[in-house]
């Protein structure tokens, strides 16, 4: 299992379009992927869960990956978040 804490720096956080991009990217991997914000942990492959928790600019989240492609999944999702402009 691998994890990394990352700060959300784009204007809209992981809402609507950026959130959809994040979930779409997570679904490409075989590994189980979770996002932890505060005490809440949810499946990163569920847009509904992501929207319910509400990840906004300035929030720090932990991305947790476990499975055969966990390193690649973690790197890819962190790179995606860092590249978001909306």
C-alpha positions as CSV (number, residue, x, y, z in Angstrom):
1,X,0.0,0.0,0.0
2,X,1.3,3.5,-0.9
3,X,-0.1,6.9,0.0
4,X,0.7,10.5,-0.4
5,X,-0.8,13.7,1.0
6,X,-1.3,16.5,-1.6
7,X,-2.8,20.0,-1.4
8,X,-5.5,21.0,-3.8
9,X,-4.4,24.2,-5.5
10,X,-6.7,24.7,-8.4
11,X,-9.6,27.3,-8.1
12,X,-12.5,24.9,-8.0
13,X,-11.0,21.9,-6.1
14,X,-12.2,18.5,-7.2
15,X,-15.7,19.6,-8.2
16,X,-17.5,19.0,-11.5
17,X,-15.1,18.8,-14.4
18,X,-11.8,18.4,-12.3
19,X,-13.5,15.8,-10.1
20,X,-14.7,13.9,-13.2
21,X,-11.2,13.9,-14.6
22,X,-9.8,12.6,-11.3
23,X,-12.4,9.7,-11.1
24,X,-11.8,8.8,-14.8
25,X,-8.1,8.6,-14.2
26,X,-8.5,6.5,-11.0
27,X,-10.8,4.0,-12.9
28,X,-7.9,3.3,-15.4
29,X,-6.0,1.4,-12.6
30,X,-6.5,-2.1,-11.3
31,X,-5.5,-1.1,-7.8
32,X,-8.0,-0.1,-5.1
33,X,-7.8,3.7,-4.7
34,X,-9.2,5.7,-1.8
35,X,-9.1,9.4,-0.9
36,X,-9.0,10.5,2.7
37,X,-10.1,14.0,3.7
38,X,-10.0,14.6,7.4
39,X,-11.7,11.6,9.0
40,X,-13.6,10.6,5.8
41,X,-12.3,8.0,3.5
42,X,-14.0,7.1,0.2
43,X,-13.5,5.2,-3.0
44,X,-11.7,7.4,-5.5
45,X,-13.5,5.7,-8.4
46,X,-16.9,7.1,-7.3
47,X,-17.8,10.6,-8.5
48,X,-20.8,10.7,-6.3
49,X,-18.7,10.1,-3.2
50,X,-16.2,12.7,-4.3
51,X,-18.9,15.3,-4.8
52,X,-20.5,14.4,-1.4
53,X,-17.3,15.0,0.5
54,X,-16.5,18.2,-1.3
55,X,-12.8,18.7,-1.9
56,X,-12.0,22.4,-2.3
57,X,-9.0,24.6,-2.9
58,X,-6.6,24.5,0.0
59,X,-7.8,21.1,1.3
60,X,-5.1,18.5,1.9
61,X,-6.2,15.0,0.9
62,X,-4.4,11.7,1.2
63,X,-4.5,9.4,-1.8
64,X,-4.1,5.7,-0.9
65,X,-3.5,3.0,-3.5
66,X,-3.2,-0.7,-3.0
67,X,-2.7,-3.2,-5.7
68,X,-0.5,-4.3,-8.6
69,X,-0.2,-0.9,-10.2
70,X,-0.3,1.2,-7.0
71,X,2.9,3.2,-7.7
72,X,1.8,4.2,-11.2
73,X,-1.7,5.0,-10.0
74,X,-0.4,7.2,-7.1
75,X,2.0,9.1,-9.3
76,X,-0.6,9.6,-12.1
77,X,-3.3,10.9,-9.8
78,X,-0.9,13.3,-8.0
79,X,0.4,14.6,-11.3
80,X,-3.2,15.1,-12.5
81,X,-4.1,17.1,-9.4
82,X,-0.9,19.2,-9.7
83,X,-1.8,20.0,-13.4
84,X,-5.4,21.1,-12.8
85,X,-6.0,24.7,-13.6
86,X,-9.8,25.0,-13.1
